[in-house]
């Protein structure tokens, strides 16, 4: 239990490993598992998760689905499991890139799956067609309790572990918490991937305070009118990994996108609400976003906080002094002469 109103004990940092009945790449994702009994847990994967996609394939065939839940892996494999990697790259392959060497896999004892050899604990089992159970409520990373809902049941067939294994877990909840800190590392991973599609993007940040995926701040080397809007649309429409980003803020390269005071300054000085705010309605939205009027469907907002160029604006534009060190030093010295300290 993490919070007082949780519906039951949960395994909240399992690396859940699945595979399509047709073979192909493994999927590894972090899905919460509420303990229902000695050999049963709920498997809380949402519709957009890779595990849920495999589940639908197995259920269409009416066959039991083999599933392995791995507790405690090396950091590279854990990071890969929480990274929305492109479809053509599996999480194990991506982990190998992060580690700069491949992952050693070993076969499970009772199911036809392989798991990382670095695992501390491996829970093997199956998800049976039609076997569902209520799950929740649980305090989630959003800072709210999820409601009680029905999810597939995972039936345990074996548990293997190292001698004196380490049980890896965390406390979920409103940031900052451990999972939010881990998400900060993803910013550095995302940037090269984004620049492959948009080379004009200088920097990219998913603030922890916005759950590490609901707000994206982009520093853009602007080249033409409307450039910022094109990048917003691209982030939402071209890059599937950012489907659930609700707000995109685009700023100039001289703005430190990891400092809210810089971002707020850019918004307050460079944005005309009518011209520079774009709202798109009825788009896919995070199922866990309780602010949206309908589950999985809501609006997105883009804010162009870049310096405007004609024909975006027809009046003279002032010169920014925020990053001019000579002026900052001169003004600071003048105030110091009057007895004030910076």
Residue pairs with C-beta under 8 A, 6 or more apart in sequence:
1 8
1 9
1 10
2 10
2 12
2 138
2 139
2 171
2 172
2 173
3 138
3 139
3 145
3 173
5 137
5 139
5 145
6 137
6 138
6 139
7 34
7 134
7 135
7 136
7 137
7 138
7 148
8 34
8 35
8 36
9 34
9 35
10 32
10 33
10 34
10 35
10 138
11 32
11 33
11 35
11 41
11 69
11 71
11 123
11 169
12 32
12 33
12 169
12 170
12 172
13 30
13 71
13 168
13 169
13 170
14 30
14 31
14 33
14 69
14 70
14 71
14 123
15 28
15 29
15 30
15 69
15 70
15 71
15 73
15 77
15 78
15 81
15 116
15 119
16 28
16 29
16 30
16 31
16 33
16 43
16 45
16 51
16 67
16 68
16 69
16 70
17 26
17 27
17 28
17 67
17 68
17 69
17 70
17 113
17 114
17 115
18 26
18 27
18 50
18 51
18 54
18 55
18 65
18 66
18 67
18 113
19 25
19 26
19 27
19 54
19 66
19 113
20 54
20 57
21 54
21 57
21 58
21 61
21 63
22 57
25 89
25 90
25 92
25 93
26 90
26 91
26 92
26 113
26 114
27 50
27 51
27 53
27 54
27 90
27 91
28 70
28 77
28 80
28 81
28 90
28 91
28 92
29 45
29 49
29 50
29 51
29 81
29 82
29 91
30 81
30 82
31 43
31 44
31 45
31 49
31 51
32 42
32 44
32 138
33 41
33 42
33 43
33 44
33 69
33 154
34 41
34 42
34 44
34 135
34 136
34 138
35 41
36 42
36 133
36 153
39 125
39 155
39 156
40 133
40 153
40 154
40 155
40 156
41 153
41 154
41 156
42 133
42 134
42 135
42 151
42 152
42 153
42 154
43 51
43 55
43 67
43 127
43 151
43 152
43 153
43 154
44 135
44 151
45 51
45 52
45 55
45 151
45 152
46 52
46 287
46 288
47 287
47 296
48 243
48 287
51 67
54 65
55 65
55 127
55 152
58 64
58 65
58 127
58 129
59 65
59 129
62 129
63 129
64 126
64 127
64 128
64 129
65 126
65 127
65 128
66 108
66 111
66 112
66 113
66 124
66 125
66 126
67 111
67 113
67 124
67 125
67 126
67 127
67 154
68 108
68 111
68 113
68 115
68 122
68 123
68 124
68 125
69 122
69 123
69 125
69 154
70 115
70 116
70 119
70 121
70 122
70 123
71 119
71 120
71 121
71 122
71 123
71 165
71 167
71 168
71 169
72 119
72 120
72 121
72 165
72 166
72 167
72 168
73 81
73 116
73 118
73 119
73 120
73 168
74 99
74 116
74 118
76 95
76 96
76 98
76 99
77 91
77 92
77 95
77 99
77 103
77 116
77 118
78 182
79 95
79 98
79 182
79 185
79 186
79 189
80 91
80 92
80 94
80 95
80 98
81 91
81 95
82 179
82 182
82 183
82 186
83 91
83 94
83 186
83 189
84 240
84 241
85 91
85 94
85 241
86 193
86 240
86 241
87 240
92 103
92 105
92 116
95 103
96 102
96 103
98 189
103 116
103 117
103 118
104 116
104 117
104 118
105 114
105 115
105 116
105 117
106 114
106 115
106 116
106 117
107 113
107 114
108 114
108 115
108 122
108 124
108 158
108 160
109 124
109 158
109 160
110 124
110 157
110 158
111 124
111 125
111 126
111 157
113 124
115 122
119 162
120 161
120 162
120 165
120 166
120 167
120 168
121 159
121 160
121 161
121 162
121 165
121 167
122 159
122 160
122 161
123 156
123 158
123 159
124 156
124 157
124 158
124 159
124 160
125 154
125 155
125 156
125 157
125 158
126 154
126 155
126 157
127 152
127 153
127 154
127 155
128 153
128 155
131 152
131 153
131 155
132 150
132 151
132 152
132 153
133 150
133 151
133 153
134 148
134 149
134 150
135 148
135 149
135 150
135 151
136 145
136 146
136 147
136 148
136 149
137 145
137 146
137 147
137 148
138 145
138 146
138 172
139 145
139 172
139 173
140 146
140 172
140 173
140 288
141 172
141 173
141 174
141 175
141 177
141 179
141 180
141 211
142 174
142 211
142 288
142 289
142 290
143 173
143 174
144 290
146 288
170 177
170 178
170 179
171 177
171 178
172 179
175 208
175 209
175 211
175 212
176 208
180 208
180 211
180 212
181 208
183 206
183 208
183 212
183 213
184 208
184 212
186 206
186 212
187 204
187 205
187 206
190 204
190 206
190 241
191 201
191 203
191 204
193 239
193 241
194 201
194 204
194 235
194 239
195 201
197 234
197 238
197 239
198 231
198 234
200 220
200 221
200 222
200 223
200 227
200 231
201 218
201 219
201 220
201 221
201 231
202 219
202 220
202 221
202 253
203 218
203 219
203 253
203 257
204 216
204 217
204 218
204 219
204 257
205 216
205 217
205 218
205 257
205 258
206 212
206 213
206 215
206 216
206 217
206 245
207 215
207 217
207 260
210 247
213 242
213 244
213 245
213 286
214 244
214 245
214 246
214 247
214 286
214 289
215 245
215 246
215 247
215 248
215 249
216 235
216 242
216 245
216 247
216 248
216 249
217 248
217 249
217 250
217 251
217 257
217 263
218 231
218 235
218 248
218 249
218 250
218 251
218 257
219 251
219 252
219 253
219 255
219 257
220 227
220 228
220 231
220 250
220 251
220 252
220 253
220 306
221 253
222 228
222 252
222 306
222 307
222 309
224 309
225 309
225 310
225 311
225 312
226 312
227 306
228 250
228 302
228 304
228 306
229 278
229 302
229 304
231 248
231 250
232 248
232 250
232 278
232 302
232 304
233 302
235 242
235 245
235 248
236 242
236 243
236 245
236 248
236 280
236 283
236 300
243 284
244 284
244 285
244 286
244 289
245 300
246 285
246 286
246 289
246 298
246 300
246 301
247 300
247 301
247 302
247 303
248 300
248 301
248 302
248 303
249 263
249 267
249 302
249 303
249 305
250 302
250 303
250 304
250 305
250 306
251 257
251 262
251 263
251 266
251 270
251 305
251 306
252 266
252 270
252 305
252 306
252 307
252 320
254 320
254 322
254 323
255 262
255 263
255 265
255 266
255 305
256 262
257 263
262 322
263 305
265 322
266 305
266 306
267 303
267 305
270 276
270 304
270 305
270 306
270 307
270 308
271 277
271 303
271 304
271 305
275 312
276 303
276 304
276 305
277 301
277 302
277 303
277 304
278 301
278 302
278 303
278 304
279 299
279 300
279 301
279 302
280 299
280 300
280 301
280 302
281 299
282 297
282 298
282 299
283 297
283 298
283 299
283 300
284 296
284 297
285 292
285 296
285 297
285 298
285 299
285 300
286 292
286 296
287 295
287 296
289 298
291 298
292 298
292 299
307 317
307 320
308 317
309 317
321 327
332 342
335 342
336 342
